[in-house]
Amino acid sequence: MLIGHSTIEDVESALDRFGYSQDDFDFKVQDDTQYSSGLYHTYSTVHVTYKPNGIKRSYAAGHQSAFAAEFERDLQGGFYR
């Protein structure tokens, strides 16, 4: 799983808190993990599009990322409006 369940819950909560509909966003996850034998951390990029106006932004996600917090700051700051 590239995006953890708790991260998804945090994103959904932020959308609700700031009055956005989940249906108005398109989230695409790109796997950036460097797979090798043995242990490795998962990394990805989440490409977000706000459908009503086409505004897009990409966020680093995965191991030790702050994707949910960065997305929430953008919602709170009105980036997608």
C-alpha positions as CSV (number, residue, x, y, z in Angstrom):
1,M,0.0,0.0,0.0
2,L,1.6,3.3,-1.1
3,I,-0.7,5.5,1.0
4,G,-1.5,4.4,4.5
5,H,-5.0,4.1,5.8
6,S,-4.5,6.8,8.5
7,T,-3.2,9.2,5.8
8,I,-6.3,8.7,3.7
9,E,-8.5,9.3,6.8
10,D,-6.5,12.5,7.5
11,V,-7.1,13.8,4.0
12,E,-10.8,12.9,4.1
13,S,-11.1,14.7,7.4
14,A,-9.4,17.8,6.1
15,L,-11.7,17.9,3.1
16,D,-14.8,17.7,5.3
17,R,-13.4,20.3,7.8
18,F,-12.7,22.9,5.1
19,G,-16.0,22.3,3.2
20,Y,-14.7,20.5,0.2
21,S,-16.3,17.5,-1.5
22,Q,-14.2,14.4,-2.1
23,D,-15.9,14.0,-5.5
24,D,-14.4,17.4,-6.6
25,F,-10.8,16.0,-6.3
26,D,-8.9,13.5,-8.4
27,F,-6.0,11.8,-6.6
28,K,-3.5,9.8,-8.7
29,V,-0.7,8.0,-6.9
30,Q,2.6,7.4,-8.7
31,D,4.9,4.7,-7.2
32,D,8.4,6.1,-6.8
33,T,9.8,3.3,-4.7
34,Q,13.2,2.0,-5.6
35,Y,12.6,-1.8,-5.2
36,S,15.5,-4.0,-4.4
37,S,16.0,-7.3,-2.7
38,G,15.7,-7.0,1.0
39,L,14.2,-4.1,2.9
40,Y,13.1,-0.8,1.3
41,H,10.8,2.1,2.1
42,T,7.9,3.0,-0.1
43,Y,7.8,6.4,-1.8
44,S,5.2,7.9,-4.0
45,T,4.0,11.1,-5.5
46,V,0.3,12.0,-5.1
47,H,-1.0,14.2,-8.0
48,V,-4.1,16.1,-6.9
49,T,-6.5,17.9,-9.3
50,Y,-9.3,20.0,-8.1
51,K,-11.9,19.3,-10.8
52,P,-14.0,22.5,-10.6
53,N,-11.1,24.8,-11.7
54,G,-8.4,22.4,-12.8
55,I,-5.8,23.5,-10.2
56,K,-3.2,20.8,-9.8
57,R,-0.4,20.1,-7.2
58,S,1.8,17.2,-6.5
59,Y,2.9,16.0,-3.1
60,A,5.6,13.6,-1.9
61,A,4.1,10.7,0.0
62,G,5.2,7.5,1.6
63,H,7.9,6.9,4.2
64,Q,8.2,9.9,6.6
65,S,6.3,12.2,4.3
66,A,4.0,15.0,5.4
67,F,1.5,14.7,2.5
68,A,-1.7,14.9,4.6
69,A,-0.4,17.9,6.5
70,E,0.8,19.7,3.4
71,F,-2.5,19.0,1.6
72,E,-4.5,20.3,4.7
73,R,-2.4,23.5,4.7
74,D,-3.2,24.1,1.0
75,L,-6.9,23.6,1.7
76,Q,-6.9,25.9,4.7
77,G,-4.9,28.5,2.8
78,G,-7.4,28.5,-0.1
79,F,-4.9,27.2,-2.7
80,Y,-7.6,25.2,-4.5
81,R,-10.3,28.0,-4.5
